[in-house]
């Protein structure tokens, strides 16, 4: 997945710029695509927000369970942790 597409999808999933980003066809994303988006959210420190958005929207229906588990909130002292 190219960088612009990955950035646009992450922003869309976070609910940012939804008025200017064309809604993606989430059901067409592969497990690898979701893995990239989730890793991108972890790299940018927004995975807790992404997890929250998955929980309050219907987007989670399109995300493989194994990928969502990577960003489940686990108190680990100072910051969010991910499930390995």
Secondary structure by P-SEA (a helix, b strand, c coil): ccaaaaaaaaaaaaccccccccccccccccaaaaaaaaaaaaaacaaaaaaaaaaaccccccccaaaaaacccccccccccccc
